[in-house]
Amino acid sequence: MIDRSRLPGWMAPVIHVPLVLAFIAYVVIASHAHAAAPGWIIFWCLAALPLALASVFPIAGLVSCVLLTYGMSSHARELDLMLSLRILDGAAAVAFAGWLVARIGRPGFAPFRGTLVRTALLMFAWVAVCLVVARMHGAPWGPFPRHDPSGFAQAAALFLIAADVVTTRRDAVILAAAIVATTLGRAAVQGFEGIHLESYVATLLVIGAPVAALGAFAATRRPVAWTFVASVPVLLGLLLATRNRAAAVAAVAALAMLAWQARRTLGRRTLAAIAVVLLVGAMVVPSSYVDRFRALWNPASTHATAGLDVSTAGERLDLWSAGRDMAVQQPVFGVGPGNYPMFLPIYRAGADPLAAHSNYIQMAAETGFVGVVLYLALFTGTLVALGCIARSAATDWQRRAASMLQLAFVAYLAGGIFNSRHDFVLAYILAGWTVALQRSAASPDSTAVAA
């Protein structure tokens, strides 16, 4: 007699692989029809290959989506093409389908369990409601591809996958390696000139450094651990090369959080060593980076980027003021996800259609005060949960992993004061990772689960 409980296991690839092949075929045909560079077509196909494993190894779907979402140069024409062809939407859908095929009907499958999961799903549902209301009032769908509302659908799918599957040390190492390697690869493709003043790469770098440290703590083999350790100064060095002010604020916030964590768990000598390292680090910060901040209180500065530094600071205040007006006039549903740039010229005559340059202002403007409260509830809850894990997890690596994820979120939230990264899919993957870590740390046999 056939054991029907095992049937989905061996049928999973049979069901899922044809879907992956169809997706890759679409990528090749559609991108070739739009004259995409062959190099980028090859990259998309290679990055999509791990999706074929998603039905038996769901974390492979997360790896593929990280590669596709963050592996491209910000300056490549093909980035906008990839967004317009909905390649990222397709990859997230295929990864989600693979995860469902792998997990439905299996013991312990409870994807909607937990306060953080319910908060996240409520936030995503509210974004969908705001989108429907905006469409009913005649607003177009996603007029600006780099802030398309579908990014939240991708985030929801990948959040659920991460919350269910990133439960072991091996999973942590795989996902951390994907994030770090993709970030370094993107910086290498863009080069030093390409990452200079580039906020998106700077966001990846400032989040990637604590994720690399997490990978070092999770790794069970010394060569792997030391590879992660070696990547941390590289990531921080590249961050200095960006000269991005929001990322600098994010890094300082993360360092302050690190000092707070160290105060609770480390001795005086270790704290003194950290203080010395920070002092040396402050001394090697390029003067041109410091000049970018000095221009805020000294508009007469004459350094190379002085004009840009002063104008962007004033521009942000105008953008925030306009976002506040949108939220006040549309307090419940906002102007609709992805619509802030389109409405900006209405609220500020003559303004270019730009993002709000603030997670919180853009969420309030696009999804009303309900949306921004849910957004804050999700990430505040995530920080609180990580703090609990850092204090009470059964294994040392889980406690350290929670501490490093805390640093990543503090950096994300601090940098988000000055950049619009409210739809940053990686942040929601890390939030899902937090849920998975919370579940494994709370398991009666957490030592076995975390091995």
Secondary structure, DSSP 8 states (H G I E B T S, - for coil): ---GGGHHHHHHHHHHHHHHHHHHHHHHHHHHHTT--HHHHHHHHHHHGGGGGTTTSTHHHHHHHHHHHHSS-TT-HHHHHHHHTTHHHHHHHHHHHHHHHHHTTSTT--TT-SHHHHHHHHHHHHHHHHHHHHHHTT--S-SSGGG-THHHHHHHHHHHHHHHH--SHHHHHHHHHHHHHHHHHHHHHHHHHHHTT-HHHHHHHHHHHHHHHHHHHH-SSHHHHHHHHHHHHHHHHHHHHHT-HHHHHHHHHHHHHHHHHHHHHS-HHHHHHHHHHHHHHHHHS-HHHHHHHHHHH-TT--STTHHHHHHHHHHHHHHHHHHHHHHHHSTTTTT-TT-HHHHHHHHSTT------S-HHHHHHHHHHHHHHHHHHHHHHHHHHHHHHHHHH-SSHHHHHHHHHHHHHHHHHHHHTTTS--TT-HHHHHHHHHHHHHHHHHHSTTHHHHT-
